[in-house]
Amino acid sequence: MTGKRKKSRGPSRGTRGVDQPFDEGTPFNPHLKAAILEVVENQIREGNPPETRLALERLLAAGYSRKQATEMIGSAVVGEIWAVLHDHKPFDRARFTSLLENLG
C-alpha cells in the first residue's frame, strides 16, 4: 500500500442533510429543515399521529406535490414545537391537529 488517501470532496450523499455545513447567508437553516422533514416522514411512516398522514393525503388530493405537502406539514410541526418550547405548553394533539387542518 502506498499510504495515499482519497481526497475528501465534502459530505457524501449519505451524510447530506442534518450534517451538512450551514451557510449563514441562507434564509433558513438546512440542518433544522432536514430534521423537521425527517420528523414529518417518521410520522407519516409510523402513522403516529394518524392526522399527519390524513393531512398529507388531503394536500396531495388538492394538487400539492409530495415535497410541498411535507414542507407544509413541517410548518405545523414547527408551530407545535414553538408552542411547547416558547410558550412552555405541553404537546397538545388537538392543537397540532388544528394546525394540520388549516394547511392548504
Rosetta silent file (secondary structure, phi, psi, omega in degrees, C-alpha in Angstrom):
SEQUENCE: MTGKRKKSRGPSRGTRGVDQPFDEGTPFNPHLKAAILEVVENQIREGNPPETRLALERLLAAGYSRKQATEMIGSAVVGEIWAVLHDHKPFDRARFTSLLENLG
SCORE:     score description
SCORE:     0.000 S_00000001
   1 L     0.000  144.693 -176.790    0.000    0.000    0.000 S_00000001
   2 L   -91.093  -13.382  179.705    1.230    3.447   -0.791 S_00000001
   3 L    83.204    3.529  178.731   -0.455    5.199    2.102 S_00000001
   4 L   -74.937  142.869  178.031   -2.250    7.650   -0.170 S_00000001
   5 L  -112.211  145.965  175.520   -5.678    8.745    0.934 S_00000001
   6 L   -70.053  133.047  178.902   -8.552    9.735   -1.244 S_00000001
   7 L   -69.911  138.585  178.014   -9.179   13.466   -1.012 S_00000001
   8 L   -80.297  133.288  178.159  -12.450   14.392    0.595 S_00000001
   9 L  -109.103   28.878 -178.420  -14.793   16.405   -1.601 S_00000001
  10 L   100.526 -171.644 -176.690  -17.206   17.293    1.164 S_00000001
  11 L   -65.628  141.904  176.449  -20.025   15.263    2.627 S_00000001
  12 L   -73.315  168.882 -179.812  -21.024   12.104    0.807 S_00000001
  13 H   -56.623  -37.577 -177.930  -24.583   11.674   -0.432 S_00000001
  14 H   -70.557  -19.842 -177.519  -25.381    9.583    2.657 S_00000001
  15 H  -106.314    4.395  177.353  -24.284   12.306    5.077 S_00000001
  16 L   -72.095  159.322  179.891  -26.016   15.284    3.476 S_00000001
  17 L   111.630 -117.104 -175.217  -28.910   16.863    5.325 S_00000001
  18 L   -61.594  -33.949 -175.355  -28.620   17.352    9.052 S_00000001
  19 L   -89.337   -2.605 -177.269  -24.803   17.046    8.978 S_00000001
  20 L   -72.820  153.037  179.564  -24.142   19.397    6.067 S_00000001
  21 L   -63.187  150.066 -178.447  -22.385   22.734    6.722 S_00000001
  22 L  -106.083  120.281  175.850  -24.648   25.703    7.337 S_00000001
  23 L   -90.497  114.715 -175.263  -24.118   28.843    5.280 S_00000001
  24 L   -67.637   -5.481  176.423  -25.398   31.691    7.412 S_00000001
  25 L   -83.390   -8.991  178.929  -26.280   33.606    4.251 S_00000001
  26 L   -79.112  151.734 -177.028  -29.188   31.258    3.515 S_00000001
  27 L   -75.986   -4.076  179.300  -32.673   32.355    4.612 S_00000001
  28 L  -146.810  163.333  178.419  -33.201   29.118    6.596 S_00000001
  29 L   -91.483  111.172 -177.447  -31.153   26.578    8.499 S_00000001
  30 H   -64.656  -27.715  176.909  -30.826   23.468    6.305 S_00000001
  31 H   -63.564  -48.348 -178.828  -29.943   21.348    9.356 S_00000001
  32 H   -66.030  -41.995  178.894  -33.176   22.275   11.056 S_00000001
  33 H   -60.291  -45.247  179.413  -35.211   21.868    7.857 S_00000001
  34 H   -61.624  -40.286 -179.743  -33.789   18.367    7.312 S_00000001
  35 H   -66.786  -42.148  179.854  -34.574   17.423   10.922 S_00000001
  36 H   -65.387  -43.493  179.410  -38.154   18.733   10.700 S_00000001
  37 H   -66.156  -30.693  174.939  -38.778   16.916    7.407 S_00000001
  38 H   -66.242  -39.383  176.130  -37.406   13.740    8.987 S_00000001
  39 H   -60.597  -45.654 -179.906  -39.947   14.135   11.798 S_00000001
  40 H   -59.966  -48.293 -179.542  -42.710   14.523    9.196 S_00000001
  41 H   -62.080  -38.393  177.430  -41.593   11.418    7.278 S_00000001
  42 H   -63.647  -43.587  179.492  -41.408    9.423   10.523 S_00000001
  43 H   -62.187  -41.398  179.983  -44.931   10.493   11.474 S_00000001
  44 H   -66.288  -47.782 -177.071  -46.251    9.503    8.038 S_00000001
  45 H   -63.526  -42.869 -175.983  -44.426    6.161    8.001 S_00000001
  46 H   -85.801  -12.970 -178.116  -45.400    5.212   11.566 S_00000001
  47 L    67.290   30.574 -177.400  -48.923    6.621   11.370 S_00000001
  48 L  -135.785  106.701   -0.454  -48.361    8.480   14.620 S_00000001
  49 L   -80.715  153.274 -178.147  -50.247   10.698   14.823 S_00000001
  50 H   -63.893  -21.835  179.960  -52.589    9.474   12.079 S_00000001
  51 H   -63.039  -26.136  178.827  -53.672   13.068   11.384 S_00000001
  52 H   -66.468  -45.940  177.706  -50.304   13.682    9.709 S_00000001
  53 H   -64.065  -40.429  178.051  -50.966   11.042    7.043 S_00000001
  54 H   -60.819  -41.144  178.390  -54.514   12.368    6.599 S_00000001
  55 H   -64.225  -42.240  177.814  -53.105   15.858    6.066 S_00000001
  56 H   -59.516  -48.924 -178.881  -50.621   14.502    3.511 S_00000001
  57 H   -61.742  -39.738  179.736  -53.373   12.698    1.596 S_00000001
  58 H   -65.806  -43.113 -179.201  -55.603   15.786    1.669 S_00000001
  59 H   -67.891  -38.909  177.034  -52.809   18.061    0.411 S_00000001
  60 H   -63.876  -42.297  178.693  -51.848   15.613   -2.352 S_00000001
  61 H   -64.446  -27.375  179.217  -55.502   15.390   -3.439 S_00000001
  62 L   -80.990   -3.485  175.930  -55.606   19.199   -3.531 S_00000001
  63 L   104.294    1.447  177.355  -52.788   19.184   -6.092 S_00000001
  64 L   -77.013  147.842  174.240  -49.719   19.871   -3.984 S_00000001
  65 L   -71.784  163.755  178.004  -46.564   17.882   -4.735 S_00000001
  66 H   -60.311  -40.695  179.279  -45.317   15.499   -2.048 S_00000001
  67 H   -61.355  -47.883  178.740  -42.405   17.868   -1.365 S_00000001
  68 H   -59.987  -44.879 -177.522  -44.744   20.837   -0.971 S_00000001
  69 H   -63.625  -44.417 -179.606  -47.102   18.828    1.232 S_00000001
  70 H   -67.256  -35.443  176.686  -44.359   17.555    3.549 S_00000001
  71 H   -66.997  -37.917  177.045  -42.917   21.060    3.870 S_00000001
  72 H   -64.588  -43.990  177.180  -46.377   22.396    4.714 S_00000001
  73 H   -62.903  -37.245  176.196  -46.831   19.681    7.328 S_00000001
  74 H   -57.934  -34.762  178.348  -43.364   20.605    8.599 S_00000001
  75 H   -66.115  -33.808  176.370  -44.651   24.121    9.251 S_00000001
  76 H   -69.417  -38.789  176.196  -47.346   22.634   11.504 S_00000001
  77 H   -60.429  -44.866  178.829  -44.670   20.605   13.325 S_00000001
  78 H   -61.873  -40.504  177.814  -42.681   23.799   13.829 S_00000001
  79 H   -60.025  -41.597  179.120  -45.799   25.549   15.147 S_00000001
  80 H   -70.852  -39.876  176.442  -46.322   22.828   17.725 S_00000001
  81 H   -60.924  -41.336  178.831  -42.634   22.811   18.689 S_00000001
  82 H   -59.784  -45.741  179.871  -42.841   26.591   19.140 S_00000001
  83 H   -60.856  -40.714 -178.942  -45.832   26.257   21.459 S_00000001
  84 H   -68.724  -48.511 -173.847  -44.023   23.626   23.517 S_00000001
  85 H   -83.467  -44.309 -175.102  -40.658   25.400   23.772 S_00000001
  86 L   -82.155  -43.947 -176.356  -41.508   29.096   23.622 S_00000001
  87 L   -92.175   -0.397  177.495  -44.887   29.149   25.319 S_00000001
  88 L    56.186   41.964  178.396  -43.953   26.360   27.765 S_00000001
  89 L  -107.354  147.827  175.442  -47.069   24.367   26.926 S_00000001
  90 L   -71.264  160.195  175.804  -47.203   20.561   26.797 S_00000001
  91 L   -54.350  134.316 -179.254  -47.729   18.834   23.460 S_00000001
  92 L  -127.672  107.790 -177.080  -51.395   19.205   22.550 S_00000001
  93 H   -61.451  -37.772  178.931  -52.653   16.804   19.911 S_00000001
  94 H   -64.459  -41.068  178.355  -55.806   18.854   19.316 S_00000001
  95 H   -64.979  -43.384  178.903  -53.724   21.994   18.724 S_00000001
  96 H   -63.461  -44.137  178.601  -51.411   20.075   16.362 S_00000001
  97 H   -60.664  -40.292  177.653  -54.388   18.590   14.510 S_00000001
  98 H   -62.644  -40.763  176.708  -55.852   22.083   14.129 S_00000001
  99 H   -60.899  -42.336  178.774  -52.553   23.296   12.625 S_00000001
 100 H   -64.449  -42.264 -177.864  -52.653   20.400   10.161 S_00000001
 101 H   -66.743  -25.958 -178.956  -56.290   21.058    9.231 S_00000001
 102 L   -84.903   -0.491  179.259  -55.529   24.712    8.450 S_00000001
 103 L   -75.853  145.595  174.745  -52.884   23.808    5.837 S_00000001
 104 L    88.390    0.000    0.000  -53.658   24.424    2.188 S_00000001
